[in-house]
Amino acid sequence: MGLTGAGFVASLMIVALAAVAACVRLLPRYSGPGRRQVAARTGLVAGGQAALLLALLVLINSGMQFYSSWRDLFGMSAGTVRIADRNPEPAPVAVPSARPSHNALTRRLPAGDGRLDVLDVHGPRSGISAHVYVYVPPQYARDGRRAFPAALLLAPARDAIVGQRVPELAAREIAAGRLRPMLLVIAPVGPGCVDAPGHAQGETFFSQDLLDAVGAAYHVSGEPSGWSVAGARGSAAYCAALLAMRHSDRFGSAVFTASALAPPAGDLYGGSRAIRDEYDPRWRLRHRPPPPISVGVVADDGFVSAARPPMHAEPLPSAAWQNPPTVLRWLGAHLASGSQA
């Protein structure tokens, strides 16, 4: 039985109420001065309070999603990303099958605002598996033949869904006509964005495996003009910039923070300075032909002025990430509206 399942929470509440009722009913029987009487009273009071406290904690967790599973509670899972041992033989390139499902976090979206799915992605090329969340607007169900645009938001799922309420805000913006209907894919950035020898193949996962899995499960655009990528800070912002600049055949636009564009440290480049340079967005901006993409740069520090056509760059407010609709509107404005499948 799941930690946040309605059945488990209801059962625990019933047990807690029964324990409190038993405590109230049985305490008068053990009102005497003897050791057994004192021990019985102590046990009844402590047991009733413990059961009630446990039920309340589980009820709060179910609503706030601090721990979404037993494995999460007991620290048996380090995250939602799993890296498998890579097979030396060539990886299969067939489009993966993917089936949306639901878990505790998907209940955060109010009825009528579309739906929030969880998608289990198993990357055949990268060897990486991850749980990603997909916001699907109400218009998707009404127009099943249309290939919708999509944006990849690199962020922890709980932060984006519970903390910033991004799916709810996207639904509100779409309903108000300020944002075109689009799918929003929320993915953890755990594997990073470098195809490191002997380490995670994060670049391959985000640029190929993830997009193929989403395309297998939903009617989404297959053109770069129909895909955007965004990351607020740290490795997420770095990945958003890198994916757009190295894979303009998959992403046509991106939003990221300028201060996070340094390549990750560590032995990820096989000791090669040339390979590290290729993973440096600023180095690529100066030494490689500019890609045909549009980027919104939060807290610009000179990146925008260094961009050359056909790359288009524009500064965004430093507080853009504190107001998610600002970023969503920018992404929507730089996405193609979609086409008939």
C-alpha positions as CSV (number, residue, x, y, z in Angstrom):
1,M,0.0,0.0,0.0
2,G,1.4,3.4,-1.1
3,L,2.6,5.9,1.5
4,T,0.3,8.6,0.0
5,G,-2.5,6.3,-1.1
6,A,-6.0,7.4,-0.1
7,G,-6.7,3.9,1.3
8,F,-3.7,3.9,3.5
9,V,-4.4,7.4,4.8
10,A,-8.0,6.6,5.5
11,S,-7.2,3.3,7.3
12,L,-4.6,5.0,9.5
13,M,-7.1,7.7,10.4
14,I,-9.6,5.1,11.4
15,V,-7.0,3.3,13.5
16,A,-6.0,6.5,15.2
17,L,-9.6,7.4,16.1
18,A,-10.1,3.9,17.4
19,A,-7.0,4.1,19.6
20,V,-8.1,7.5,21.1
21,A,-11.6,6.1,21.7
22,A,-10.1,3.0,23.4
23,C,-7.9,5.2,25.5
24,V,-10.9,7.3,26.7
25,R,-13.0,4.2,27.4
26,L,-10.3,2.2,29.2
27,L,-8.6,4.8,31.3
28,P,-11.2,4.8,34.2
29,R,-10.5,1.0,34.6
30,Y,-6.8,1.7,35.5
31,S,-7.2,4.7,37.8
32,G,-5.6,2.9,40.8
33,P,-2.2,3.6,42.4
34,G,-0.4,0.3,41.6
35,R,2.5,-0.1,39.2
36,R,0.4,-2.1,36.7
37,Q,-2.3,0.6,36.8
38,V,0.3,3.3,36.1
39,A,1.9,1.3,33.4
40,A,-1.5,0.6,31.8
41,R,-2.5,4.3,31.9
42,T,0.9,5.3,30.4
43,G,0.6,2.8,27.6
44,L,-2.9,3.8,26.7
45,V,-2.1,7.5,26.6
46,A,1.2,7.1,24.7
47,G,-0.3,4.6,22.3
48,G,-3.3,6.8,21.5
49,Q,-1.2,9.9,21.0
50,A,1.3,8.1,18.9
51,A,-1.4,6.7,16.6
52,L,-3.0,10.1,16.3
53,L,0.3,11.9,15.6
54,L,1.3,9.3,13.0
55,A,-2.1,9.7,11.2
56,L,-1.8,13.4,11.2
57,L,1.8,13.3,9.8
58,V,0.7,10.9,7.0
59,L,-2.3,13.1,6.2
60,I,0.0,16.2,6.0
61,N,2.5,14.3,3.8
62,S,-0.2,13.2,1.5
63,G,-1.2,16.8,0.9
64,M,2.3,18.4,0.7
65,Q,4.1,15.5,-0.9
66,F,7.3,15.6,1.3
67,Y,7.7,11.9,0.6
68,S,5.9,10.3,-2.3
69,S,6.8,6.7,-1.5
70,W,8.1,4.3,1.2
71,R,11.5,4.2,-0.6
72,D,11.7,8.0,-0.5
73,L,10.8,8.0,3.2
74,F,13.5,5.5,4.2
75,G,16.2,6.9,1.9
76,M,16.2,3.8,-0.3
77,S,16.1,5.9,-3.5
78,A,18.6,8.6,-4.3
79,G,16.3,10.3,-6.8
80,T,14.2,9.7,-9.9
81,V,17.1,9.1,-12.3
82,R,18.7,5.7,-12.7
83,I,21.8,5.1,-14.8
84,A,22.2,1.6,-16.1
85,D,25.5,-0.2,-17.1
86,R,26.1,0.5,-20.7
87,N,26.4,-2.3,-23.1
88,P,29.4,-2.2,-25.4
89,E,27.2,-3.3,-28.3
90,P,25.4,-0.6,-30.3
91,A,22.2,0.6,-28.5
92,P,18.9,0.0,-30.2
93,V,17.5,3.1,-32.0
94,A,13.9,2.1,-32.3
95,V,11.4,4.6,-31.0
96,P,10.6,3.6,-27.4
97,S,7.1,2.8,-26.3
98,A,5.8,4.9,-23.4
99,R,2.6,4.9,-21.5
100,P,1.5,7.8,-19.2
101,S,0.5,6.9,-15.7
102,H,-0.4,8.7,-12.4
103,N,1.1,9.0,-9.0
104,A,0.7,11.2,-5.9
105,L,2.1,14.4,-7.5
106,T,-0.3,14.3,-10.4
107,R,-3.1,15.1,-8.0
108,R,-1.7,18.6,-7.6
109,L,-3.5,19.8,-10.7
110,P,-7.1,21.0,-10.2
111,A,-9.8,19.4,-12.3
112,G,-10.6,21.2,-15.5
113,D,-7.1,22.5,-16.0
114,G,-6.0,19.6,-18.2
115,R,-4.1,16.7,-16.7
116,L,-0.7,15.9,-15.3
117,D,0.9,12.6,-16.3
118,V,4.0,10.8,-15.1
119,L,6.0,9.1,-17.8
120,D,8.6,6.4,-17.1
121,V,11.4,7.0,-19.6
122,H,13.9,4.2,-20.3
123,G,16.6,5.6,-22.6
124,P,17.8,2.9,-25.1
125,R,20.8,5.0,-26.2
126,S,21.9,6.6,-22.9
127,G,21.1,3.8,-20.5
128,I,19.3,6.3,-18.3
129,S,15.9,5.9,-16.8
130,A,13.9,8.7,-15.2
131,H,10.4,9.7,-14.1
132,V,9.2,12.8,-15.9
133,Y,6.0,14.7,-15.6
134,V,3.9,16.0,-18.5
135,Y,1.4,18.7,-18.3
136,V,-1.3,18.2,-21.0
137,P,-3.7,21.1,-21.6
138,P,-7.4,20.6,-22.0
139,Q,-7.2,21.4,-25.7
140,Y,-5.1,18.2,-26.3
141,A,-8.1,16.0,-25.7
142,R,-10.3,18.1,-28.0
143,D,-8.0,18.1,-31.0
144,G,-6.4,14.6,-31.1
145,R,-5.0,15.1,-34.6
146,R,-2.9,18.1,-33.9
147,A,0.8,17.9,-33.1
148,F,1.2,20.2,-30.1
149,P,4.3,22.3,-29.3
150,A,6.2,21.3,-26.1
151,A,8.6,22.9,-23.7
152,L,11.1,20.9,-21.6
153,L,11.5,22.4,-18.1
154,L,14.6,21.1,-16.3
155,A,13.7,21.1,-12.6
156,P,12.9,18.8,-9.6
157,A,9.3,17.7,-10.0
158,R,8.3,18.6,-6.5
159,D,9.7,22.1,-6.8
160,A,8.0,22.8,-10.1
161,I,4.7,21.2,-9.3
162,V,4.2,21.9,-5.6
163,G,6.5,24.8,-5.0
164,Q,6.0,27.0,-8.0
165,R,2.7,25.4,-9.2
166,V,3.9,25.6,-12.8
167,P,1.2,23.3,-14.3
168,E,-1.6,25.3,-12.6
169,L,-0.1,28.6,-13.8
170,A,0.3,27.2,-17.3
171,A,-3.4,26.2,-17.3
172,R,-4.4,29.6,-16.1
173,E,-2.3,31.4,-18.8
174,I,-3.8,29.1,-21.5
175,A,-7.3,29.7,-20.3
176,A,-6.8,33.5,-20.4
177,G,-5.4,33.4,-23.9
178,R,-1.9,34.6,-22.8
179,L,-0.2,31.3,-23.6
180,R,-0.8,29.0,-26.6
181,P,-1.8,25.4,-25.7
182,M,1.4,23.4,-25.3
183,L,2.7,20.4,-23.4
184,L,5.1,21.0,-20.6
185,V,7.6,18.3,-19.8
186,I,9.1,18.5,-16.3
187,A,12.3,16.5,-16.0
188,P,15.1,16.2,-13.3
189,V,18.5,17.2,-14.4
190,G,20.2,14.5,-12.4
191,P,22.3,12.9,-15.1
192,G,23.6,16.3,-16.3
193,C,24.1,17.2,-19.9
194,V,27.5,15.8,-20.7
195,D,28.1,12.5,-22.5
196,A,31.1,11.6,-20.3
197,P,33.3,8.6,-21.0
198,G,32.4,5.9,-18.5
199,H,29.8,8.1,-16.8
200,A,26.2,9.2,-17.5
201,Q,25.3,10.0,-21.1
202,G,23.1,12.9,-20.1
203,E,23.3,14.8,-23.4
204,T,22.0,11.8,-25.3
205,F,19.2,11.2,-22.8
206,F,17.9,14.8,-23.0
207,S,18.5,15.4,-26.8
208,Q,17.3,12.0,-28.0
209,D,15.8,9.4,-25.6
210,L,13.5,11.8,-23.7
211,L,12.2,13.6,-26.8
212,D,11.6,10.2,-28.5
213,A,9.7,8.9,-25.5
214,V,7.5,11.9,-25.3
215,G,6.9,11.7,-29.0
216,A,5.9,8.0,-28.6
217,A,3.3,8.8,-25.9
218,Y,1.9,12.1,-27.2
219,H,1.1,14.0,-30.4
220,V,3.9,16.6,-30.3
221,S,5.8,18.5,-32.9
222,G,8.8,16.8,-34.5
223,E,10.3,20.1,-35.6
224,P,12.8,22.2,-33.6
225,S,10.4,25.2,-33.8
226,G,8.0,23.1,-31.8
227,W,10.3,22.5,-28.9
228,S,11.8,24.8,-26.2
229,V,14.0,24.0,-23.2
230,A,14.3,26.0,-20.0
231,G,16.4,25.9,-16.8
232,A,16.4,28.3,-13.9
233,R,19.7,27.9,-12.2
234,G,22.8,25.7,-11.7
235,S,23.0,22.6,-13.8
236,A,19.5,23.1,-15.1
237,A,20.3,26.5,-16.6
238,Y,23.6,25.2,-18.0
239,C,21.8,22.2,-19.6
240,A,19.1,24.4,-21.2
241,A,21.7,26.6,-22.9
242,L,23.9,23.6,-24.0
243,L,21.0,21.6,-25.4
244,A,19.7,24.4,-27.5
245,M,23.2,25.4,-28.7
246,R,24.4,21.9,-29.5
247,H,21.1,20.5,-30.7
248,S,19.3,23.2,-32.6
249,D,17.9,20.3,-34.8
250,R,15.8,19.4,-31.7
251,F,15.2,22.6,-29.8
252,G,14.4,26.0,-31.5
253,S,14.5,28.1,-28.3
254,A,15.6,28.2,-24.7
255,V,15.5,30.2,-21.5
256,F,18.4,30.1,-19.0
257,T,20.3,32.2,-16.5
258,A,23.6,33.6,-17.6
259,S,25.5,33.0,-14.4
260,A,25.3,29.2,-14.7
261,L,27.0,28.6,-18.1
262,A,30.3,27.3,-16.9
263,P,30.9,23.6,-17.8
264,P,30.6,21.2,-14.9
265,A,33.9,20.4,-13.1
266,G,35.3,16.9,-12.8
267,D,36.7,14.2,-15.0
268,L,33.9,14.3,-17.6
269,Y,35.9,15.1,-20.7
270,G,38.5,12.3,-20.9
271,G,41.3,14.8,-20.0
272,S,40.6,16.7,-23.3
273,R,40.5,20.5,-23.2
274,A,39.0,20.4,-26.7
275,I,36.1,18.3,-25.6
276,R,35.5,20.5,-22.6
277,D,35.4,23.6,-24.8
278,E,32.7,22.0,-26.9
279,Y,30.6,21.7,-23.8
280,D,31.1,25.4,-22.9
281,P,28.2,27.6,-24.2
282,R,30.3,30.8,-24.0
283,W,33.2,29.2,-25.9
284,R,30.8,27.9,-28.6
285,L,29.3,31.4,-28.8
286,R,32.7,32.8,-29.8
287,H,34.2,30.0,-31.8
288,R,31.4,28.1,-33.5
289,P,28.9,29.1,-36.1
290,P,25.8,30.5,-34.3
291,P,22.9,28.1,-34.3
292,P,19.5,29.2,-35.6
293,I,17.8,29.5,-32.2
294,S,16.2,32.1,-30.0
295,V,17.2,32.4,-26.4
296,G,15.9,34.4,-23.4
297,V,18.8,35.2,-21.0
298,V,17.9,35.9,-17.4
299,A,20.3,38.3,-15.6
300,D,22.3,38.9,-18.8
301,D,26.0,39.5,-18.3
302,G,27.0,40.2,-21.9
303,F,25.8,36.9,-23.4
304,V,23.1,38.7,-25.4
305,S,25.4,41.2,-27.0
306,A,27.8,38.4,-28.1
307,A,25.1,36.5,-30.0
308,R,25.3,36.7,-33.8
309,P,22.6,35.9,-36.5
310,P,21.0,33.6,-37.1
311,M,21.0,33.2,-33.3
312,H,18.7,35.7,-31.6
313,A,19.1,36.5,-28.0
314,E,17.2,38.9,-25.7
315,P,17.5,39.7,-22.0
316,L,14.8,38.8,-19.5
317,P,14.2,40.3,-16.1
318,S,16.4,39.1,-13.3
319,A,13.3,38.1,-11.3
320,A,11.8,36.2,-14.2
321,W,12.0,32.8,-12.4
322,Q,10.1,34.2,-9.4
323,N,7.2,34.8,-11.8
324,P,6.8,31.6,-13.9
325,P,4.2,33.1,-16.2
326,T,6.9,35.5,-17.5
327,V,9.0,32.5,-18.7
328,L,6.0,30.5,-19.9
329,R,4.8,33.4,-22.1
330,W,8.3,33.8,-23.6
331,L,8.5,30.1,-24.4
332,G,5.0,30.1,-25.9
333,A,5.8,33.1,-28.0
334,H,8.8,31.3,-29.5
335,L,7.1,28.0,-30.2
336,A,5.4,27.2,-33.4
337,S,1.6,26.7,-32.9
338,G,1.7,23.1,-34.0
339,S,0.3,21.3,-37.1
340,Q,-2.1,18.6,-38.0
341,A,-0.7,15.1,-37.5
